[in-house]
Amino acid sequence: MAVYTDVSFEELEILLADYRVGAPLSFKGIAEGVENSNFFLQTDKGAFILTLYEKRVREADLPFFLGLLEHLSAGGIACPQPVRNVKGAQWSTLNRRPAALLTFLTGVSLRRPDVKHCGAAGAALAALHAAGADFPLRRQNALGAQSWPNLAHSLLDQAEGVQIGLRKLVDEALRKLDGHWPHNLPQGVIHADLFPDNVLFMDSKVSGLIDFYFACDDAFAYDLAVMLNAWCFERDGFNVTKSRALVSAYRKTRALSDEEIDALPRLATGAALRFLLTRLHDLINHDPMALVRPKDPREFAKRLRFHLRVKSPTEYGL
Amino acid sequence: MAVYTDVSFEELEILLADYRVGAPLSFKGIAEGVENSNFFLQTDKGAFILTLYEKRVREADLPFFLGLLEHLSAGGIACPQPVRNVKGAQWSTLNRRPAALLTFLTGVSLRRPDVKHCGAAGAALAALHAAGADFPLRRQNALGAQSWPNLAHSLLDQAEGVQIGLRKLVDEALRKLDGHWPHNLPQGVIHADLFPDNVLFMDSKVSGLIDFYFACDDAFAYDLAVMLNAWCFERDGFNVTKSRALVSAYRKTRALSDEEIDALPRLATGAALRFLLTRLHDLINHDPMALVRPKDPREFAKRLRFHLRVKSPTEYGL
């Protein structure tokens, strides 16, 4: 977590001439997200985040990402809202990078959410799915199920060096999903990365959802499967009380069909595989000069093993 | 600039049980300083910085650093003030590191301060020297003149690989200072690192001085010489209008003796050498896994060459 592209106060001032956000009082780089450079800006009118999009976020995707944030904000979801500049644009250019000014959300992300937090986060996901339903833009899930076999093939030779047995595990998961991936589930805009890092809490209530830069169109239930992976594992394994709280709260706002429930073990397997593969990729291709430490892929190897043994959705507390 | 040691919200909450600073509303790692891990904390009572001291700041020095901040705050200097915990201690322990909670200062640091800013910063330095005069603790300048010959020797073999001529330049500076370093100038607490990064402005007024982790006892005029290096060079060379503004503003609060004025070229040479050597050290010993990019030593080679050619303090605008 670091700032990749520095922004001086003088550069900020030139940018702010195009915005009506008041006079700057404080401006600091923050260690947030692994994809972009982020700065905290306090002005006499409020608090903002300035984001410079680095190479992993394509400028062509910004109308989707920033449009979605506007759409969700209008729909009552607490998420960062892009501040349009005086020309009405959602983003500008700063230091040769697309740069957006977004409203700052109060709240803190938790490292060890409890059952109550899992419930609140599940409800927030369902509200997000409902609010995103009529968003008109589309974006394919670049890290969806269709991408995993090729990604896996590019990594398998080196996977054994990370952990013995990883190659066999990935092969087993790919074989299990091959021809059995659920393609006809209800789809719409999903967050696709709703880890505890990306949910802000005030006391036990969700005060905001952040980091929508993996958002895309995919099965709603896949988003839930990502959360089963991201919120319900503890050091000693899967906590079914947490997953029950998460899924139950979700279902109060958006009903799950029988097909979605049946598909959960495969969706959860796929989600674990997705994070295992991308973390493996980031570790194997890690630039030692990069300002970010790669995350440990082995956590997701454990989670993947768990899902491969699941025989019924009831094991997730349904 | 990065966060070296992560702090979860849960860990923060345990720490905050020992402080009376209100309920947390926001908590984020910030990219500030190269020595420590820093976090921005907003509570319902105010804004704070949480600093975890990494290996380059010794715990034994914290009574000096934090006591100085309290002393200077009491003396009217706008600088971060350590918040004492319920036991009255200036720092606690968090994630096996000493950790202090400090008040947050509004203001922004400038990359290209103009003449007016140089004047304001010079006045702030003099006020700092005056306010620190009766501070009872002492700390030797670990990076003072006595340290340069050994530091230089440990680097000279590799210096040529950084820039051709660097070895000769460092030798020339050491020879010039050997036996001619001014030892009897008025001394007291100095900041020793008052670069533009460490001065916060609101409009054209100084709103705060930060990052006192090189503060020590040394000649007041050496602190001024550090600022001549840090504030008055532009891409095309030394700007005497800036140095005149800086020194004149300083002298309005604290008079310079004839000895201090005479010594300025040697002090400025020494200050340039100090930053050249420490940057060389950081570059040569750079851990590629470190979360910080080393600063370019060659800037200070240029500045050192400038000072070596100076024949009279009048060239600094005095």
Interface residues (C-beta under 8 A of the other chain):
Chain A: M1 A2 V3 S8 F9 E10 E11 L12 P24 L25 S26 F27 K28 G29 I30 A31 E32 F40 Q42 F104 T106 G107 V108 S109 L110 R111 R112 M202 P288 M289 L291 V292 R293
Chain B: M1 A2 V3 S8 F9 E10 E11 L12 P24 L25 S26 F27 K28 G29 I30 A31 E32 F40 Q42 F104 T106 G107 V108 S109 L110 R111 R112 M202 P288 M289 L291 V292 R293
